Amino acid sequence: MNKVILVGRLTSDPELRQTQSGVASCRFTVACDRKFADKNTGERQADFISCTAWRQTAEFITRYFNKGKLICIEGTLRNNNYQDKNHPEITHYTMDVLVDNVEFVGGKGESGGNGGGYQNNGGYGAPQNNYNNNYSAPPQQAAPQQPAAGNDSMSYGNLSDFEEILSDGDVPF
């Protein structure tokens, strides 16, 4: 299986390009912090990973992301090689990530306040609604609680809505 998931910051503004046949693409570099700091300097090291996106994904990245913004990408690792123009006997090898999916990371300030998208805290966030509505939500009412009896520190609420099951013979699972 070849699957890559990266979270990092863009090192420059992605630039949208088009092939001669009109297919959109962009190349960009993501700086991903390593987990631990350097023992000698105390600074965190980073890896700079080249990425390539095509079509609508490329257009989305160039529209909503710029230098320094956090980005989460999902894709596949690609191995490329080419001959040096000045020294034909030398072959250069590169590794790039071919981007399949992109998501916003961080809060509203980190993602540019674009609205929509996903806020991924740890990679498994739920979609966030960032629309500005001109109404306020109704006030939340607290659930009624019964006082705890005796030394029992837990409150079970109102249990009158539940009936006791004497046998699990009729349970459908």
C-alpha positions as CSV (number, residue, x, y, z in Angstrom):
1,M,0.0,0.0,0.0
2,N,1.3,3.4,-0.9
3,K,-0.4,6.2,1.2
4,V,1.0,9.4,2.5
5,I,-0.6,11.8,5.0
6,L,1.2,15.0,5.8
7,V,0.4,18.0,8.0
8,G,2.7,21.0,7.6
9,R,3.1,24.5,6.4
10,L,3.6,25.7,2.9
11,T,7.0,27.1,2.2
12,S,5.8,29.4,-0.6
13,D,2.6,30.5,-2.3
14,P,1.5,27.7,-4.7
15,E,1.4,28.8,-8.3
16,L,-1.3,27.5,-10.7
17,R,0.1,26.3,-14.0
18,Q,-1.5,24.7,-17.0
19,T,-0.3,22.1,-19.5
20,Q,-0.5,22.8,-23.2
21,S,-3.8,20.9,-23.2
22,G,-5.2,23.1,-20.4
23,V,-4.9,20.7,-17.4
24,A,-4.3,22.7,-14.2
25,S,-1.4,21.7,-11.9
26,C,0.7,23.1,-9.1
27,R,3.9,22.1,-7.3
28,F,4.6,23.2,-3.7
29,T,6.7,22.2,-0.7
30,V,5.3,21.3,2.7
31,A,7.6,21.8,5.8
32,C,6.7,19.1,8.3
33,D,8.2,19.3,11.8
34,R,9.9,16.3,13.2
35,K,8.7,14.9,16.5
36,F,11.7,15.7,18.6
37,A,14.1,18.7,18.9
38,D,17.8,18.6,18.2
39,K,19.7,17.7,21.4
40,N,22.5,20.1,20.6
41,T,20.6,23.2,19.6
42,G,17.2,22.6,21.1
43,E,15.6,23.5,17.7
44,R,13.1,21.4,16.0
45,Q,14.1,20.0,12.7
46,A,11.8,19.9,9.7
47,D,11.5,17.9,6.5
48,F,10.7,19.7,3.3
49,I,8.5,17.5,1.1
50,S,7.8,18.3,-2.6
51,C,4.2,17.8,-3.6
52,T,2.3,17.9,-6.9
53,A,-1.5,18.4,-7.4
54,W,-3.5,18.2,-10.6
55,R,-6.9,19.5,-11.9
56,Q,-9.5,20.7,-9.3
57,T,-7.2,19.9,-6.4
58,A,-4.5,22.2,-7.8
59,E,-7.1,25.0,-8.3
60,F,-8.4,24.5,-4.7
61,I,-4.9,24.7,-3.2
62,T,-3.9,27.8,-5.1
63,R,-7.2,29.5,-4.3
64,Y,-7.3,28.8,-0.5
65,F,-3.7,28.3,0.7
66,N,-0.7,30.5,0.8
67,K,2.8,30.7,2.3
68,G,2.9,29.7,6.0
69,K,-0.6,28.2,6.2
70,L,-1.1,24.8,7.7
71,I,-2.3,22.2,5.2
72,C,-3.1,18.5,5.5
73,I,-2.5,16.5,2.3
74,E,-3.2,12.9,1.4
75,G,-1.6,11.2,-1.5
76,T,0.8,8.7,-2.8
77,L,4.6,8.7,-2.9
78,R,6.1,8.9,-6.4
79,N,9.7,8.0,-7.3
80,N,11.1,10.1,-10.3
81,N,14.5,10.2,-12.0
82,Y,16.1,12.3,-14.7
83,Q,19.5,12.7,-16.4
84,D,21.6,15.8,-15.6
85,K,21.7,18.1,-18.6
86,N,25.3,19.1,-18.0
87,H,26.5,15.6,-17.1
88,P,24.5,12.9,-19.0
89,E,26.1,10.1,-17.0
90,I,24.6,11.4,-13.8
91,T,21.0,10.4,-12.8
92,H,19.1,12.3,-10.2
93,Y,16.4,10.6,-8.1
94,T,13.6,12.5,-6.5
95,M,10.6,11.6,-4.3
96,D,7.3,13.6,-4.6
97,V,3.9,13.2,-3.1
98,L,1.1,13.1,-5.7
99,V,-1.8,14.8,-3.9
100,D,-5.2,13.2,-3.9
101,N,-7.0,15.1,-1.1
102,V,-6.4,18.4,0.8
103,E,-7.9,19.6,4.0
104,F,-7.8,22.7,6.2
105,V,-6.0,22.3,9.5
106,G,-6.1,24.6,12.5
107,G,-8.6,27.2,13.5
108,K,-10.3,29.9,11.5
109,G,-7.1,32.1,11.5
110,E,-4.9,29.2,10.3
111,S,-7.1,28.3,7.3
112,G,-7.6,31.9,6.2
113,G,-11.2,32.0,7.4
114,N,-12.5,30.6,4.2
115,G,-15.6,29.0,5.6
116,G,-16.4,25.3,5.1
117,G,-13.8,22.7,4.9
118,Y,-12.7,20.6,7.8
119,Q,-11.0,21.5,11.0
120,N,-8.9,18.5,11.7
121,N,-7.7,18.3,15.3
122,G,-5.5,15.2,15.1
123,G,-6.8,14.2,11.7
124,Y,-10.3,13.0,12.6
125,G,-12.4,16.1,13.0
126,A,-16.0,16.6,12.0
127,P,-17.0,19.2,9.4
128,Q,-17.3,22.7,10.8
129,N,-19.9,25.2,9.7
130,N,-18.1,28.5,9.5
131,Y,-21.0,30.5,8.0
132,N,-22.0,33.8,9.6
133,N,-25.7,33.6,10.4
134,N,-27.6,36.6,11.6
135,Y,-29.6,34.8,14.2
136,S,-28.6,33.5,17.6
137,A,-29.2,30.0,18.8
138,P,-32.0,29.5,21.4
139,P,-30.7,29.3,25.0
140,Q,-29.9,25.8,26.2
141,Q,-32.1,24.5,29.0
142,A,-30.5,22.4,31.7
143,A,-31.8,18.9,32.2
144,P,-33.7,18.5,35.4
145,Q,-31.8,16.5,38.0
146,Q,-32.9,14.8,41.1
147,P,-31.0,15.2,44.3
148,A,-28.7,12.3,45.2
149,A,-29.9,10.0,47.8
150,G,-27.7,9.2,50.8
151,N,-24.0,8.9,50.3
152,D,-24.4,8.1,46.5
153,S,-22.4,10.8,44.7
154,M,-23.9,10.0,41.3
155,S,-27.2,11.4,40.0
156,Y,-29.1,9.1,37.7
157,G,-31.7,11.7,36.6
158,N,-35.4,10.6,36.1
159,L,-35.5,6.9,35.6
160,S,-39.3,6.7,35.3
161,D,-39.2,6.6,31.5
162,F,-37.4,3.3,31.5
163,E,-38.9,-0.1,32.2
164,E,-37.1,-3.0,33.7
165,I,-36.3,-5.9,31.4
166,L,-36.7,-9.2,33.3
167,S,-35.4,-11.5,30.5
168,D,-33.2,-10.9,27.5
169,G,-35.1,-13.6,25.5
170,D,-37.0,-11.0,23.5
171,V,-34.1,-8.9,22.6
172,P,-33.7,-8.8,18.8
173,F,-29.9,-9.1,18.7
